[in-house]
Amino acid sequence: MKEIDKKTKVTKESDKGLKFIAKEVGLFVADILYNAVIIILLVVLIRSFLISPFRVIGSSMADTLHSNEFILIDKLSYNLGEPDRGDPIVFRPPITSKYPHKFEEAITTNDEGIGILDLSELRTSKNVVYCENNLLKSFWFCKEGVDENDLIYYRPIQQNGWKKDDDLEVSWKNAEQRVVTKEEIEDNQIIIEGEPDQSYSLRIYSSTGPEFFVKRIIGVPGDVIRIDNGKVYLKTLEDDDFVELEESYLNSENRDRTYFTQKLDQNTFTVPEDSYFALGDNRNHSNDSRSWFAPITQEFTPFVAESNISGKVLVVLWPLSDIRFIPSGNL
């Protein structure tokens, strides 16, 4: 009898020990998860509102920044104030002819001239999970999703029977254009209005380029920029005449060598509200406000929207031998 009591007591003690261990392990795991959530939230908040890391690709900002350097940008300054002349900034450039369209589809209008592109059908022909993996989808014919404010271009592709491309077909340059609305995204369909029983070819472009650029602000809203004989001139709202910029951040290769890569009908630009004029410090090798042309229409689009600016370049973090703060130019 005593032997049974002793075994029962040992079993109870063992159960208590297991429960204690399980409790301690549970508390340990919960503590790790709690701290992980806090860390993730802090990282998201810091990257969204304070600072964010980027890697420089290309030489468009040499000698200020070099390719493969890792930089930290200051977001807080622009959350509290506005960008200023001379600031080196990271931003999404306007969509230009450099970037291809997301996809092209053919649709036909009904007898009332209404054509509908069902966005859900764009993904049903392929494995959705597969296509949403950025690495795997590069090996598959997956179509990109449509987002609010994407650009829509559409043109007729047949009229009174099929025609040859060089016959009566309207060119893309004269295509109808508008943006994707929030309602269309919610309804999962794009609606176009055209001629009754007409087939149209429709292209979708992102509203901004798919990558970030780093350039320097030369003109702020209200400024007038003039580029003449390789030099940059500025007239602010307070000035009566143009003043040549003394761009001390330009190296000897680029000083007094700011030219256009394409022939334009203008060399003077008035910066509109909520927009900025930006140039790379490596003027001979920079895709910037001098060379942005909208896709299809090829309209000159030299300005960066304030809403597309992520922040101001603050410091170079890597390589360690080149750690340095990046000052704004005094313009």
CORQUIWO-V41103 format. One record per residue. RES is the residue in three letters. SS is DSSP state (h for helix, s for strand, l for the rest). NEAR is the number of other C-alpha atoms within 12 Angstrom. Layout:
# CORQUIWO-V41103
RES_SS_NEAR + RES_SS_NEAR
This chain:
# CORQUIWO-V41103
MET_l_7 + LYS_h_8 + GLU_h_9 + ILE_h_10 + ASP_h_11 + LYS_h_12 + LYS_h_13 + THR_h_14 + LYS_h_14 + VAL_h_14 + THR_h_14 + LYS_h_14 + GLU_h_14 + SER_h_14 + ASP_h_14 + LYS_h_14 + GLY_h_14 + LEU_h_15 + LYS_h_14 + PHE_h_14 + ILE_h_14 + ALA_h_15 + LYS_h_14 + GLU_h_14 + VAL_h_14 + GLY_h_16 + LEU_h_14 + PHE_h_14 + VAL_h_14 + ALA_h_15 + ASP_h_14 + ILE_h_14 + LEU_h_14 + TYR_h_15 + ASN_h_14 + ALA_h_14 + VAL_h_14 + ILE_h_14 + ILE_h_14 + ILE_h_14 + LEU_h_14 + LEU_h_16 + VAL_h_17 + VAL_h_15 + LEU_h_16 + ILE_h_19 + ARG_h_21 + SER_h_20 + PHE_h_20 + LEU_l_24 + ILE_s_28 + SER_s_28 + PRO_s_28 + PHE_s_32 + ARG_s_26 + VAL_l_31 + ILE_l_22 + GLY_l_23 + SER_l_24 + SER_l_29 + MET_l_38 + ALA_l_31 + ASP_l_24 + THR_l_34 + LEU_l_42 + HIS_l_24 + SER_l_22 + ASN_l_19 + GLU_l_29 + PHE_s_25 + ILE_s_36 + LEU_s_33 + ILE_s_37 + ASP_s_35 + LYS_l_29 + LEU_h_23 + SER_h_22 + TYR_h_26 + ASN_h_19 + LEU_h_12 + GLY_l_13 + GLU_l_24 + PRO_l_39 + ASP_l_30 + ARG_l_32 + GLY_l_32 + ASP_l_39 + PRO_s_43 + ILE_s_49 + VAL_s_41 + PHE_s_36 + ARG_s_28 + PRO_s_42 + PRO_s_42 + ILE_l_40 + THR_l_33 + SER_l_25 + LYS_l_22 + TYR_l_23 + PRO_l_21 + HIS_l_30 + LYS_l_28 + PHE_s_26 + GLU_s_22 + GLU_s_28 + ALA_s_24 + ILE_s_30 + THR_s_30 + THR_l_26 + ASN_l_19 + ASP_l_14 + GLU_l_15 + GLY_l_20 + ILE_s_21 + GLY_s_29 + ILE_s_27 + LEU_s_32 + ASP_s_23 + LEU_l_26 + SER_l_22 + GLU_h_18 + LEU_h_25 + ARG_h_21 + THR_h_15 + SER_l_15 + LYS_l_18 + ASN_l_18 + VAL_h_22 + VAL_h_14 + TYR_h_20 + CYS_h_23 + GLU_l_20 + ASN_l_15 + ASN_l_15 + LEU_l_12 + LEU_h_15 + LYS_h_18 + SER_h_14 + PHE_h_13 + TRP_l_18 + PHE_l_19 + CYS_l_25 + LYS_l_29 + GLU_l_30 + GLY_l_26 + VAL_l_34 + ASP_l_26 + GLU_l_25 + ASN_l_21 + ASP_l_30 + LEU_s_34 + ILE_s_35 + TYR_s_35 + TYR_s_39 + ARG_s_34 + PRO_s_38 + ILE_l_31 + GLN_s_25 + GLN_l_22 + ASN_l_14 + GLY_l_14 + TRP_s_16 + LYS_l_15 + LYS_l_13 + ASP_l_14 + ASP_l_10 + ASP_l_13 + LEU_l_16 + GLU_l_24 + VAL_l_21 + SER_l_21 + TRP_h_23 + LYS_h_18 + ASN_h_17 + ALA_l_25 + GLU_s_25 + GLN_s_25 + ARG_s_23 + VAL_s_26 + VAL_l_31 + THR_l_21 + LYS_h_16 + GLU_h_15 + GLU_h_23 + ILE_h_22 + GLU_h_16 + ASP_h_17 + ASN_l_23 + GLN_s_24 + ILE_s_37 + ILE_s_29 + ILE_s_37 + GLU_s_27 + GLY_l_26 + GLU_l_22 + PRO_l_21 + ASP_l_22 + GLN_l_28 + SER_s_32 + TYR_s_38 + SER_s_30 + LEU_s_32 + ARG_s_35 + ILE_s_38 + TYR_s_37 + SER_l_34 + SER_l_31 + THR_s_35 + GLY_s_28 + PRO_s_21 + GLU_s_23 + PHE_s_26 + PHE_s_38 + VAL_s_45 + LYS_s_46 + ARG_s_47 + ILE_s_43 + ILE_s_48 + GLY_s_41 + VAL_l_34 + PRO_l_29 + GLY_l_23 + ASP_l_34 + VAL_s_30 + ILE_s_39 + ARG_s_31 + ILE_s_31 + ASP_s_22 + ASN_l_15 + GLY_s_21 + LYS_s_25 + VAL_s_36 + TYR_s_30 + LEU_s_33 + LYS_s_28 + THR_l_26 + LEU_l_17 + GLU_l_12 + ASP_l_13 + ASP_l_11 + ASP_l_15 + PHE_l_21 + VAL_s_22 + GLU_s_22 + LEU_l_29 + GLU_l_19 + GLU_l_32 + SER_l_19 + TYR_l_30 + LEU_l_30 + ASN_l_22 + SER_l_16 + GLU_l_17 + ASN_l_27 + ARG_l_23 + ASP_l_25 + ARG_l_23 + THR_s_33 + TYR_l_30 + PHE_l_30 + THR_l_19 + GLN_l_16 + LYS_l_11 + LEU_l_20 + ASP_l_10 + GLN_l_16 + ASN_l_25 + THR_s_24 + PHE_s_34 + THR_s_26 + VAL_l_31 + PRO_l_21 + GLU_l_17 + ASP_l_21 + SER_s_33 + TYR_s_43 + PHE_s_48 + ALA_s_48 + LEU_s_46 + GLY_l_41 + ASP_l_41 + ASN_l_34 + ARG_h_37 + ASN_h_28 + HIS_h_25 + SER_l_29 + ASN_l_34 + ASP_l_41 + SER_l_42 + ARG_l_35 + SER_l_34 + TRP_l_33 + PHE_s_27 + ALA_l_31 + PRO_l_32 + ILE_l_29 + THR_l_21 + GLN_l_21 + GLU_l_19 + PHE_s_26 + THR_l_30 + PRO_l_36 + PHE_s_40 + VAL_s_42 + ALA_s_29 + GLU_h_31 + SER_h_23 + ASN_h_28 + ILE_s_39 + SER_s_38 + GLY_s_43 + LYS_s_42 + VAL_s_45 + LEU_s_31 + VAL_s_31 + VAL_s_31 + LEU_s_25 + TRP_s_22 + PRO_l_18 + LEU_h_12 + SER_h_9 + ASP_h_18 + ILE_l_17 + ARG_s_20 + PHE_s_20 + ILE_l_27 + PRO_l_23 + SER_l_25 + GLY_l_25 + ASN_l_17 + LEU_l_25
